[in-house]
Amino acid sequence: MPAQRAILRLVATRGSKADEAGARERLLDAAIALFAERGYAGTGTQAICERAGLAKTALYWHFESKEGLLAAVLEAVGTGWIEHLRKLAYQEGNPEERLDALIRGWRELAETQPQLLRLPMIAQLEMAETSERVRDALEQIWQRAEDAIVQGIEDSLGRTLPELDLVARTAVMLLQGAVLRQISSPEPDAFERTLGELRRTLELLIWVRLPPEEQAAAYAMRRVEGTVPLDLSRSGKD
C-alpha cells in the first residue's frame, strides 16, 4: 500500500506544492458542480477528473476514493455555509433583526448558491445510511450550524435561554425540509412562504422561553405594532 501511494503521488503531483493544492481545489470544484447536478450515484470519477482536467490518479492521491472526495466536498461546502450563517447570526441588531437577516441569508443561498444547501441533502439521502465517513461529515455540518444559531441568539439577547439547542435543531430540520421540497418541486413563491413560516416558528420558539414578564412586554409591543402572529396572551400566563 505505501508503494502504491508513492506511485500515485509521483503520477498525480509532478509540480510544486501550489500545483498540488490547485489540483485538489479543481477536483473539489468539479465534484461540487457534478454532485449537485447529477447526484452522488450519477457522477463517476472519470467525469469529475475530466471536468477538473486531471488524471484519475490525482483523485485517488488526494482523496483515496470517491467516498473520500464526497466527505471533503461536504467539509468544504459546510464550511462555506456555516461561515455565511455565522456572519448573519452575529450582525448588529436586536433578535428580530438578526432573525430577519438569517432568513434573508438562507433565501440568498438558495437563490445564488443552491449547491451549498443541496449537496448535504443529496449526501444524506444517498449515502448517510451506508457510509460512516459521510454520516460523520454531515453530523459536523448540522452541529456547527446549530451552534452558530445558538450563539447568535445568545449574543443578541445577552444571555442564554433554556433548550436553545433544541430551537436551533428545529430550525435546521425545518430548513432541510424546505430545501428538499424545493429541490424536488421548485416553486419560488412556495419556498418564500415557507421561509416566512420558518421565521415565525423560530420567533415563537424563542418567545416561549423568555421569562413571563418579558413575554408580556413583547406581546404588548407586537399588539401595538399590529404584528402578533398568534393569540399568545394565555401562553404568557400559563
TALINUR-V298513 format. One record per pair of residues at least 4 apart in sequence whose ideal C-beta (glycine too) atoms are under 6 Angstrom apart, sorted by the first residue. I is the first residue (numbers start at 0). J is the second residue. If there is no record, write none. Layout:
i: {I;I}
j: {J;J}
//
This chain:
i: {7;7;7;7;8;8;10;11;11;11;12;14;22;22;23;25;26;26;27;29;29;29;30;30;30;30;31;31;33;33;33;33;34;34;34;35;35;35;37;37;38;39;39;40;42;44;44;44;48;48;48;53;58;62;62;62;63;66;70;70;70;73;73;73;74;76;76;77;77;79;80;81;81;81;81;84;85;87;87;87;88;88;89;90;90;92;92;94;97;102;102;106;107;108;108;108;109;109;113;114;116;117;119;120;120;121;122;122;123;123;126;126;127;127;127;138;141;144;145;145;145;148;148;149;149;149;152;153;160;161;166;170;173;177;181;181;199;209;209;211;214;215;218;218;221;221;222}
j: {11;56;59;60;12;60;56;56;57;60;19;18;53;57;61;51;51;58;75;47;50;51;34;47;68;72;72;114;37;42;46;47;39;42;118;114;117;118;41;42;121;125;126;125;46;55;58;65;53;55;58;57;62;67;68;71;67;130;132;133;136;77;122;136;136;115;118;81;140;115;115;85;143;144;147;147;147;100;101;104;147;151;151;97;100;96;97;155;155;194;198;194;111;112;115;116;113;116;117;118;178;182;140;178;179;125;126;133;127;137;130;133;133;134;137;142;171;171;167;168;171;167;170;163;164;167;163;159;208;208;204;201;197;193;185;190;228;213;214;235;235;235;231;235;226;227;227}
//
